[in-house]
């Protein structure tokens, strides 16, 4: 973290192979799981360890860029936004917007880039870390001081997020972590769990969900891909409405993972 905050970008770049090698060597379970996930996405290969290392190398660069931003240095990457008009149209409807993303590419830069594009204030809806030590580290980051964070395991979290949306605000959520309500939906030759909370929240607030993914196009370049807004139906069957919207989100996520498998940071069995 110190290096991310203080070293110049060229110096950070040359250290990335080292940072990727540390978990590659010391966390063999994660290394094997990355290889297994890639096998399901792009097929088997004798170079499975090398492919896993490639993911960790991409992840190391992503962390370095996000730690620089979290540490107050600012966003060092140059961003190109594809589909910005979709997000602007959803915001201008006046019912708030849920921006849904996943752990792919430099996703942690999302709040900063949304702020730069004029979408402040940004509210982050997230679960607390299971590990108390990790939670303490995350609370030290600039991210927590700069943006409002609503922990979704709180008693009144849903009411807080509803209020933000009804005031026309923007709520950023993750679709690929399932610590609460979930649905098992088709995903890359299997069924995988996806959080149903974003769709349920969108239905209650009558807000659109906009899938947004950040894809690294170089060490210090990122393309922000803004998908088509998903509008949750309000029929007599709430469950069917939530499932249909969550299925659409899962489909957008699958398309992104298939296109950018080496930037997919799933270090567990995603289908379990």
C-alpha positions as CSV (number, residue, x, y, z in Angstrom):
1,X,0.0,0.0,0.0
2,X,2.9,2.3,0.8
3,X,4.4,1.7,-2.7
4,X,1.0,2.3,-4.4
5,X,0.7,5.6,-2.7
6,X,4.3,6.9,-3.1
7,X,6.1,5.2,-6.0
8,X,5.9,6.7,-9.5
9,X,3.8,4.6,-11.9
10,X,6.9,3.2,-13.9
11,X,8.5,1.9,-10.6
12,X,5.2,0.3,-9.6
13,X,4.8,-1.4,-12.9
14,X,8.1,-3.2,-12.7
15,X,7.3,-4.7,-9.3
16,X,4.0,-6.2,-10.4
17,X,5.5,-9.7,-11.2
18,X,6.7,-9.9,-7.6
19,X,3.3,-9.0,-6.1
20,X,1.6,-11.6,-8.3
21,X,4.2,-14.2,-7.4
22,X,3.6,-13.9,-3.7
23,X,0.0,-15.3,-3.7
24,X,0.8,-17.6,-6.5
25,X,3.4,-19.4,-4.3
26,X,1.9,-18.9,-0.9
27,X,-1.8,-19.5,-1.6
28,X,-1.9,-22.6,-3.7
29,X,-5.6,-23.2,-3.1
30,X,-6.4,-19.9,-4.7
31,X,-4.0,-20.6,-7.6
32,X,-5.7,-23.9,-8.3
33,X,-9.2,-22.4,-8.0
34,X,-8.3,-19.7,-10.5
35,X,-7.1,-22.3,-12.9
36,X,-10.3,-24.4,-12.5
37,X,-12.5,-21.3,-13.1
38,X,-10.6,-20.5,-16.2
39,X,-10.9,-24.0,-17.4
40,X,-14.7,-23.7,-17.3
41,X,-14.6,-20.4,-19.1
42,X,-12.1,-20.9,-21.8
43,X,-11.4,-24.7,-21.7
44,X,-8.6,-26.9,-20.4
45,X,-4.9,-26.1,-21.0
46,X,-1.5,-27.5,-20.1
47,X,-0.5,-24.0,-19.2
48,X,-3.1,-23.8,-16.4
49,X,-0.6,-22.5,-13.8
50,X,0.6,-19.8,-16.2
51,X,-2.9,-18.7,-16.8
52,X,-3.6,-18.4,-13.1
53,X,-0.5,-16.3,-12.7
54,X,-1.7,-14.1,-15.5
55,X,-4.9,-13.4,-13.5
56,X,-2.9,-12.6,-10.4
57,X,-0.6,-10.3,-12.4
58,X,-3.7,-8.4,-13.6
59,X,-5.1,-8.3,-10.1
60,X,-1.9,-6.9,-8.6
61,X,-2.0,-4.0,-11.1
62,X,-5.6,-3.4,-10.3
63,X,-4.9,-3.3,-6.5
64,X,-2.0,-1.0,-7.0
65,X,-4.2,1.5,-9.0
66,X,-7.0,1.3,-6.4
67,X,-4.7,1.7,-3.4
68,X,-3.3,4.8,-5.0
69,X,-6.8,6.3,-5.2
70,X,-7.7,5.0,-1.7
71,X,-4.6,6.7,-0.3
72,X,-5.5,10.1,-1.6
73,X,-3.1,10.1,-4.6
74,X,-6.0,10.3,-7.0
75,X,-6.9,8.1,-10.0
76,X,-3.8,7.5,-12.0
77,X,-5.5,5.7,-14.9
78,X,-6.9,7.3,-17.9
79,X,-10.5,6.3,-18.4
80,X,-12.6,6.0,-21.5
81,X,-16.4,5.6,-21.0
82,X,-18.4,3.6,-23.4
83,X,-22.2,4.1,-23.2
84,X,-22.1,7.1,-20.9
85,X,-25.4,8.3,-22.4
86,X,-27.2,5.2,-20.9
87,X,-26.2,6.1,-17.4
88,X,-27.1,9.8,-17.9
89,X,-30.5,8.8,-19.3
90,X,-31.2,6.6,-16.3
91,X,-30.1,9.3,-13.8
92,X,-32.2,12.0,-15.5
93,X,-35.3,9.9,-15.0
94,X,-35.2,11.1,-11.4
95,X,-35.8,7.8,-9.6
96,X,-32.2,7.2,-8.6
97,X,-29.9,4.6,-10.2
98,X,-28.4,1.3,-9.0
99,X,-25.0,0.7,-10.6
100,X,-24.3,-3.0,-10.5
101,X,-20.8,-4.4,-11.1
102,X,-18.7,-7.4,-10.2
103,X,-15.2,-8.4,-9.3
104,X,-13.7,-8.0,-12.7
105,X,-11.1,-5.5,-13.9
106,X,-10.2,-2.5,-11.7
107,X,-13.7,-2.4,-10.2
108,X,-12.5,-0.6,-7.1
109,X,-12.0,2.5,-9.1
110,X,-15.7,2.7,-10.0
111,X,-16.7,5.2,-7.3
112,X,-13.9,7.6,-8.2
113,X,-14.6,7.5,-11.9
114,X,-18.4,7.9,-11.3
115,X,-17.6,11.0,-9.2
116,X,-15.3,12.4,-11.9
117,X,-18.0,11.9,-14.5
118,X,-20.4,14.1,-12.4
119,X,-22.4,11.4,-10.6
120,X,-21.6,12.4,-7.0
121,X,-22.5,11.7,-4.4
122,X,-22.0,7.9,-4.7
123,X,-23.4,5.6,-2.0
124,X,-21.7,2.2,-1.7
125,X,-23.8,-0.8,-0.6
126,X,-21.5,-3.6,0.6
127,X,-21.2,-6.4,3.2
128,X,-18.7,-6.2,6.0
129,X,-15.6,-8.3,5.6
130,X,-15.8,-11.7,7.3
131,X,-12.3,-11.3,8.6
132,X,-12.1,-8.6,11.3
133,X,-8.5,-7.7,10.4
134,X,-9.4,-7.1,6.7
135,X,-12.4,-5.0,7.8
136,X,-10.1,-2.8,9.9
137,X,-7.8,-2.3,7.0
138,X,-10.6,-1.4,4.7
139,X,-11.9,1.2,7.2
140,X,-8.6,2.9,7.0
141,X,-8.8,3.5,3.3
142,X,-9.8,6.8,1.7
143,X,-12.7,5.1,0.0
144,X,-14.5,4.8,3.3
145,X,-13.9,8.5,4.2
146,X,-14.7,9.8,0.7
147,X,-17.9,7.9,-0.1
148,X,-20.9,7.0,2.0
149,X,-20.9,3.3,2.8
150,X,-24.1,1.4,3.8
151,X,-23.3,-2.1,5.1
152,X,-26.0,-4.4,3.8
153,X,-26.0,-6.5,6.9
154,X,-27.3,-3.6,9.0
155,X,-30.8,-3.6,10.4
156,X,-32.0,-0.6,8.5
157,X,-29.8,-0.9,5.4
158,X,-32.6,-1.4,3.0
159,X,-34.4,1.7,4.3
160,X,-31.3,3.8,4.0
161,X,-30.7,2.7,0.4
162,X,-34.3,3.3,-0.5
163,X,-34.1,6.8,0.8
164,X,-31.0,7.5,-1.3
165,X,-32.7,6.3,-4.4
166,X,-35.9,8.1,-3.8
167,X,-33.9,11.3,-3.5
168,X,-32.5,10.6,-6.9
169,X,-29.1,9.3,-5.7
170,X,-26.8,6.7,-7.1
171,X,-26.2,3.4,-5.3
172,X,-23.3,1.1,-6.3
173,X,-23.6,-2.6,-5.6
174,X,-21.8,-5.9,-6.3
175,X,-23.8,-8.6,-8.1
176,X,-21.4,-11.5,-7.6
177,X,-21.1,-11.8,-3.8
178,X,-24.0,-13.6,-2.0
179,X,-24.0,-13.0,1.7
180,X,-27.7,-12.5,1.7
181,X,-30.7,-13.5,-0.5
182,X,-29.6,-15.2,-3.6
183,X,-30.8,-17.0,-6.7
184,X,-29.0,-19.8,-8.6
185,X,-29.0,-18.9,-12.3
186,X,-27.4,-20.2,-15.5
187,X,-23.8,-19.1,-15.8
188,X,-21.1,-20.5,-18.1
189,X,-22.2,-24.2,-18.4
190,X,-23.6,-24.4,-14.9
191,X,-25.7,-22.7,-12.2
192,X,-24.1,-20.1,-9.9
193,X,-25.5,-18.0,-7.1
194,X,-26.2,-14.3,-7.7
195,X,-27.4,-11.7,-5.2
196,X,-31.0,-10.9,-5.6
197,X,-30.8,-7.9,-3.4
198,X,-30.1,-5.3,-6.2
199,X,-33.1,-6.3,-8.2
200,X,-35.3,-6.4,-5.1
201,X,-34.1,-2.9,-4.1
202,X,-34.7,-1.6,-7.7
203,X,-38.2,-3.0,-7.7
204,X,-39.1,-1.3,-4.4
205,X,-37.6,2.0,-5.4
206,X,-38.8,1.8,-9.1
207,X,-35.2,2.6,-10.1
208,X,-33.3,1.2,-13.1
209,X,-30.3,-1.1,-12.7
210,X,-27.3,-0.2,-14.9
211,X,-24.6,-2.9,-15.3
212,X,-21.2,-1.2,-15.4
213,X,-17.9,-3.0,-15.8
214,X,-14.3,-1.6,-15.7
215,X,-11.9,-3.3,-18.0
216,X,-8.1,-2.6,-18.0
217,X,-6.8,-1.8,-21.4
218,X,-3.3,-1.2,-20.2
219,X,-1.5,-0.8,-16.8
220,X,-2.9,2.7,-16.4
221,X,-5.8,2.7,-18.8
222,X,-9.3,1.6,-18.3
223,X,-12.5,1.3,-20.4
224,X,-15.8,1.8,-18.5
225,X,-18.4,-0.3,-20.2
226,X,-22.0,0.9,-19.4
227,X,-24.6,-1.6,-20.3
228,X,-28.3,-1.2,-21.1
229,X,-30.4,-0.2,-18.1
230,X,-32.5,-3.1,-16.6
231,X,-35.9,-2.0,-15.5
232,X,-37.6,-4.4,-13.0
233,X,-41.2,-5.2,-13.7
234,X,-43.8,-4.8,-11.0
235,X,-46.3,-7.6,-11.6
236,X,-48.3,-9.5,-9.1
237,X,-45.3,-11.9,-8.7
238,X,-42.5,-10.1,-6.9
239,X,-40.3,-13.2,-7.0
240,X,-40.7,-13.6,-10.7
241,X,-39.9,-9.9,-11.3
242,X,-36.8,-10.1,-9.1
243,X,-35.6,-13.3,-10.8
244,X,-36.0,-11.9,-14.3
245,X,-34.0,-8.8,-13.5
246,X,-31.3,-10.8,-11.7
247,X,-31.1,-13.2,-14.7
248,X,-30.5,-10.2,-17.0
249,X,-27.7,-9.0,-14.7
250,X,-26.2,-12.5,-14.6
251,X,-26.3,-12.6,-18.4
252,X,-24.4,-9.2,-18.7
253,X,-21.9,-10.5,-16.2
254,X,-21.3,-13.7,-18.0
255,X,-20.7,-11.9,-21.3
256,X,-18.1,-9.7,-19.6
257,X,-16.4,-12.7,-18.0
258,X,-16.3,-14.6,-21.3
259,X,-14.7,-11.6,-23.1
260,X,-12.2,-10.8,-20.3
261,X,-11.5,-14.0,-18.4
262,X,-8.0,-12.9,-17.3
263,X,-9.5,-10.0,-15.5
264,X,-12.1,-12.1,-13.6
265,X,-11.1,-12.0,-9.9
266,X,-13.0,-15.0,-8.6
267,X,-10.6,-16.9,-6.3
268,X,-13.2,-19.3,-5.0
269,X,-15.4,-21.9,-6.7
270,X,-17.9,-19.5,-8.2
271,X,-20.5,-22.2,-8.8
272,X,-20.5,-23.6,-5.3
